[in-house]
Structures are given as C-alpha cells and as structure tokens.
Amino acid sequence: MNCAARVEQALASLPWVEKHEVDFGKKEAHITVNGKFDKVATLKAVTDLGFGATVKKIG
C-alpha cells in the first residue's frame, strides 16, 4: 500500500471524517468532519504512520 493510501485509510477509519482527500504532491490532506471532530485523535492517526500533521483551519 502506498503512502497516500495509508493516510486515506487512517482518515477513513475515524468516525467523524465524512470526506477526505490526500494530495501527497502538496503534502496536504483535506477532510470534512461532523460535529464530533477530535483534533488530537485525527493528528495521531496520521503521525502514527510516520508523517507530520497540523490542523490549518477549522470551520
């Protein structure tokens, strides 16, 4: 499984993620979440794979 697919799979496994798009060329992932968003767990899902992660915008 390639890197983008691993990140997509991790994001898809989170119950608050309704939509996700990973662009490794830009080193970005865009997600749409429901009201139960957990920022810490979302970042952990990505960093546990060995990638850096930050949240740039909420809302």
PyMOL CGO cylinders between C-alpha atoms (Angstrom):
from pymol import cmd
from pymol.cgo import CYLINDER

trace = [
    CYLINDER, 0.00, 0.00, 0.00, 1.43, 3.41, -0.93, 0.3, 1, 1, 1, 1, 1, 1,
    CYLINDER, 1.43, 3.41, -0.93, 1.76, 6.34, 1.48, 0.3, 1, 1, 1, 1, 1, 1,
    CYLINDER, 1.76, 6.34, 1.48, -1.32, 8.24, 0.29, 0.3, 1, 1, 1, 1, 1, 1,
    CYLINDER, -1.32, 8.24, 0.29, -3.46, 5.11, 0.56, 0.3, 1, 1, 1, 1, 1, 1,
    CYLINDER, -3.46, 5.11, 0.56, -2.24, 4.51, 4.12, 0.3, 1, 1, 1, 1, 1, 1,
    CYLINDER, -2.24, 4.51, 4.12, -3.18, 8.05, 5.15, 0.3, 1, 1, 1, 1, 1, 1,
    CYLINDER, -3.18, 8.05, 5.15, -6.54, 7.79, 3.37, 0.3, 1, 1, 1, 1, 1, 1,
    CYLINDER, -6.54, 7.79, 3.37, -7.27, 4.52, 5.14, 0.3, 1, 1, 1, 1, 1, 1,
    CYLINDER, -7.27, 4.52, 5.14, -6.36, 6.01, 8.52, 0.3, 1, 1, 1, 1, 1, 1,
    CYLINDER, -6.36, 6.01, 8.52, -8.58, 9.04, 7.95, 0.3, 1, 1, 1, 1, 1, 1,
    CYLINDER, -8.58, 9.04, 7.95, -11.46, 6.93, 6.66, 0.3, 1, 1, 1, 1, 1, 1,
    CYLINDER, -11.46, 6.93, 6.66, -11.36, 4.85, 9.85, 0.3, 1, 1, 1, 1, 1, 1,
    CYLINDER, -11.36, 4.85, 9.85, -12.16, 7.87, 12.00, 0.3, 1, 1, 1, 1, 1, 1,
    CYLINDER, -12.16, 7.87, 12.00, -15.91, 8.08, 12.71, 0.3, 1, 1, 1, 1, 1, 1,
    CYLINDER, -15.91, 8.08, 12.71, -16.05, 11.90, 12.43, 0.3, 1, 1, 1, 1, 1, 1,
    CYLINDER, -16.05, 11.90, 12.43, -14.42, 12.04, 8.99, 0.3, 1, 1, 1, 1, 1, 1,
    CYLINDER, -14.42, 12.04, 8.99, -17.16, 12.28, 6.37, 0.3, 1, 1, 1, 1, 1, 1,
    CYLINDER, -17.16, 12.28, 6.37, -14.93, 13.06, 3.37, 0.3, 1, 1, 1, 1, 1, 1,
    CYLINDER, -14.93, 13.06, 3.37, -11.18, 13.03, 2.81, 0.3, 1, 1, 1, 1, 1, 1,
    CYLINDER, -11.18, 13.03, 2.81, -8.74, 13.85, 0.05, 0.3, 1, 1, 1, 1, 1, 1,
    CYLINDER, -8.74, 13.85, 0.05, -4.98, 13.34, 0.25, 0.3, 1, 1, 1, 1, 1, 1,
    CYLINDER, -4.98, 13.34, 0.25, -2.59, 15.18, -2.09, 0.3, 1, 1, 1, 1, 1, 1,
    CYLINDER, -2.59, 15.18, -2.09, 0.95, 13.98, -1.49, 0.3, 1, 1, 1, 1, 1, 1,
    CYLINDER, 0.95, 13.98, -1.49, 2.32, 16.34, -4.12, 0.3, 1, 1, 1, 1, 1, 1,
    CYLINDER, 2.32, 16.34, -4.12, 1.20, 19.27, -1.99, 0.3, 1, 1, 1, 1, 1, 1,
    CYLINDER, 1.20, 19.27, -1.99, 1.73, 17.37, 1.29, 0.3, 1, 1, 1, 1, 1, 1,
    CYLINDER, 1.73, 17.37, 1.29, -1.88, 18.09, 2.28, 0.3, 1, 1, 1, 1, 1, 1,
    CYLINDER, -1.88, 18.09, 2.28, -5.00, 16.28, 3.30, 0.3, 1, 1, 1, 1, 1, 1,
    CYLINDER, -5.00, 16.28, 3.30, -8.39, 17.95, 3.29, 0.3, 1, 1, 1, 1, 1, 1,
    CYLINDER, -8.39, 17.95, 3.29, -11.13, 16.46, 5.42, 0.3, 1, 1, 1, 1, 1, 1,
    CYLINDER, -11.13, 16.46, 5.42, -14.78, 17.20, 6.08, 0.3, 1, 1, 1, 1, 1, 1,
    CYLINDER, -14.78, 17.20, 6.08, -15.93, 16.21, 9.54, 0.3, 1, 1, 1, 1, 1, 1,
    CYLINDER, -15.93, 16.21, 9.54, -19.13, 16.00, 11.53, 0.3, 1, 1, 1, 1, 1, 1,
    CYLINDER, -19.13, 16.00, 11.53, -19.73, 17.68, 14.88, 0.3, 1, 1, 1, 1, 1, 1,
    CYLINDER, -19.73, 17.68, 14.88, -17.83, 15.02, 16.83, 0.3, 1, 1, 1, 1, 1, 1,
    CYLINDER, -17.83, 15.02, 16.83, -14.41, 16.04, 15.44, 0.3, 1, 1, 1, 1, 1, 1,
    CYLINDER, -14.41, 16.04, 15.44, -11.46, 15.01, 17.62, 0.3, 1, 1, 1, 1, 1, 1,
    CYLINDER, -11.46, 15.01, 17.62, -8.42, 17.06, 16.59, 0.3, 1, 1, 1, 1, 1, 1,
    CYLINDER, -8.42, 17.06, 16.59, -5.93, 15.16, 18.76, 0.3, 1, 1, 1, 1, 1, 1,
    CYLINDER, -5.93, 15.16, 18.76, -7.04, 11.72, 17.52, 0.3, 1, 1, 1, 1, 1, 1,
    CYLINDER, -7.04, 11.72, 17.52, -7.04, 12.91, 13.91, 0.3, 1, 1, 1, 1, 1, 1,
    CYLINDER, -7.04, 12.91, 13.91, -3.47, 14.17, 14.17, 0.3, 1, 1, 1, 1, 1, 1,
    CYLINDER, -3.47, 14.17, 14.17, -2.42, 10.97, 15.95, 0.3, 1, 1, 1, 1, 1, 1,
    CYLINDER, -2.42, 10.97, 15.95, -3.90, 8.82, 13.17, 0.3, 1, 1, 1, 1, 1, 1,
    CYLINDER, -3.90, 8.82, 13.17, -1.54, 10.50, 10.69, 0.3, 1, 1, 1, 1, 1, 1,
    CYLINDER, -1.54, 10.50, 10.69, 1.53, 10.88, 12.91, 0.3, 1, 1, 1, 1, 1, 1,
    CYLINDER, 1.53, 10.88, 12.91, 1.32, 7.23, 13.96, 0.3, 1, 1, 1, 1, 1, 1,
    CYLINDER, 1.32, 7.23, 13.96, 2.05, 6.42, 10.30, 0.3, 1, 1, 1, 1, 1, 1,
    CYLINDER, 2.05, 6.42, 10.30, 5.27, 8.44, 10.50, 0.3, 1, 1, 1, 1, 1, 1,
    CYLINDER, 5.27, 8.44, 10.50, 4.02, 11.62, 8.83, 0.3, 1, 1, 1, 1, 1, 1,
    CYLINDER, 4.02, 11.62, 8.83, 3.85, 15.14, 10.23, 0.3, 1, 1, 1, 1, 1, 1,
    CYLINDER, 3.85, 15.14, 10.23, 0.44, 16.69, 10.70, 0.3, 1, 1, 1, 1, 1, 1,
    CYLINDER, 0.44, 16.69, 10.70, -1.08, 20.02, 11.67, 0.3, 1, 1, 1, 1, 1, 1,
    CYLINDER, -1.08, 20.02, 11.67, -4.57, 21.47, 11.51, 0.3, 1, 1, 1, 1, 1, 1,
    CYLINDER, -4.57, 21.47, 11.51, -4.61, 24.66, 9.48, 0.3, 1, 1, 1, 1, 1, 1,
    CYLINDER, -4.61, 24.66, 9.48, -8.28, 25.59, 9.53, 0.3, 1, 1, 1, 1, 1, 1,
    CYLINDER, -8.28, 25.59, 9.53, -11.37, 24.56, 11.37, 0.3, 1, 1, 1, 1, 1, 1,
    CYLINDER, -11.37, 24.56, 11.37, -14.69, 25.94, 10.29, 0.3, 1, 1, 1, 1, 1, 1,
]
cmd.load_cgo(trace, "trace")
